[in-house]
């Protein structure tokens, strides 16, 4: 099924000159992967802090699309460094896969705190966000599992890593400019969770076809 991932080659072409420069500077693919993970960790912590203590001024959410775009760029760069500059390693493969699922958790789980009032979490928002992140992790697991069983690494949509970043960026912009939250936030994440589950099925079917 269609996915924003199909635009990756064009994105890589834009970043390739920067990638060559980083390689000449001695920057390794693993360093870029770890940087992307740390940025996700720190911004996720910042989101939690703002949702808990200063939720009223929501323009801070505009930082999420910027961080997600930066993360996608770093993810593309670490892959190009590994493939095109002879930096492939088993450690790099582990860091890449673990970094993806951890970064998703760091950046999206804070939305479980959205709408918190007087220390009380809105249960339906929290549940929908947790389910979305859970199925997102399973989606990446299925991509790796297909490779482990002899097929190619699956990146099929409709809710791959790039798709998740795009739609969560759309939500962040919507909320930052004052869009009403209830009941749209929980419905939004419930739909993303359903699409992530569909993606698991699509990737499994495509892997079995191979």
Order of alpha helices (4+ residues) and beta strands (2+ residues): alpha-alpha-alpha-alpha-alpha-alpha-alpha
